[in-house]
Amino acid sequence: MAILGFKFGRKRAEEALDPAVEAALRMRLGERLKAVEKARRADGAAIMRDDARKCRREPAYRIASAMFEIGDEASCRVIDQSYSGLRLAFHDGADFPDEFALSIPTLRFIGIVRKAWQDENVVGVSILRWSDAV
């Protein structure tokens, strides 16, 4: 049947796969998923068993600069870093915006971060966007 040049027809039932072929496909898919998971963990996002953290923290002592608005800037210290974010220590315990720009000159890091939590003058942030400073 054709309407305005489009042809319509009945849908045909898909043919059933041979059980041996289906089992082989499932096994191949399982192996591929394991390989992808192994590669993801090799990138540094390994789950730590003794700690409830998703990513391992590495201690760091870096001086950084946070820009909240144009002209509103504060210096801070990077306490530790992980694959998913940073822990920053500020000099005063002010309430910071949810997103702000962060620059770490010694790491050649310039990026936009999102505040995940705050405990007085210590702030945990996740990295939204970043680029290498040249």
N, C-alpha and C positions, 0 to 999 in steps of 0.2 A: 504494500500500500504506500502511496506517495502523496504527500501534501506539501505544496509549495516547494517542490524539489527535494524534500527530505523523505528518505525511505524509512519506514518503520516495519519492524518484524517482531515475531515472538522470540523471547529469550530462550536459548537452548540450555539445557542442564549441563553443567560441567561434568566431564568424565571423572569417575573415581580413580584415584591413584592406586597403583599396586602397593600392597602393604609393605613389601620389601623396599620399594623406592621411597615411600613415605618415611619409613624408619631411618633410611640412609640420610634423607633430607633433614630430619630432626637431629640426628647425630652430628651432621655437619654444622647445623645452626648452633648447637650447643658448644661445639669446639670453637666456632667463631666468636661466640659471646665470651667464652673463657679467655680467648686471646685478646679481645678488646678490653676486658676487665684487667687483665695482667698489664697491658700497655698503659692503661689509665693510672694504675697504681705506681707504675715505674716513673711517672711524671712528678712524683712527690706528694700525691694525694693519698698516701697509704693510711688506712685506718689504724689507730693505735689501740691496742687491746687494753692496756692498763689505764689509759686515760679515755674519757668520753669524747675526746676531740676527734673531729674528722681529719684534720691535718696536723702533722707534727710541727711544733713551734721551734724555731731556731733563735737563740738569744742574739740580740743585735744592740749596738750602741751607736746610733746615728743621730745627727742633728737634722731636724726637718723644719719646714716652714709651712704653716697652714694659712690659706687665704679664705676667709669667710665671705667677704664682700669686697668690693673695690675700696682699698684704703684700710680695711680691717684685717690685719694680719697678726699671727701669733707664732712664736717659735715653740718647738716641742722636741721631744726626744723619742726615738723609736726604741722601745724596750725589747720587743721580739717581733719576728716576722714568720709567716707561714705561707703555704701555697694559696690560702684563701683570704688572707688579710694581714693587718698589722695591729700591734698594741702600742698606743702613743701615750706619753706622759706630758701634760702641760704644766706650766708654772702656777696657774690659778685654776680653780674649779668652776669656771663659768659654764653656763649651759651653751653647748655648741649646736649649730644647725645640723639637720639630718645629712646633708651633703655639702662637701666643701673641697676645694682644690688643695693638693698636698705636693710639696716639692722636697725631695731628698737629694741634695747635690752630690753626696759621696756615692750614691747608688745610680746616679744619672736618671732619676725617676721623677717624672711630672705626671700627675694623674688626678682623677676625680674619685673621691672615696665616699662611702656611706657609713654613717655611724650605726654600729650594731648594738652597742651598750656603752654606758658611762658610769663610772664609780668615782665620784669626786673629780680628781684631776687626771684620772686614767681613762682613756677612751679606746674601745675596740672598733676598728673600721674594716670594712670589706672594700676591695678595689673594684670600681665600676669600669673605668677606662684609664689607660695609661699609655705613655710613650717614652722612648729613650730620649733624654736630653742630649743634644749634640754639642 
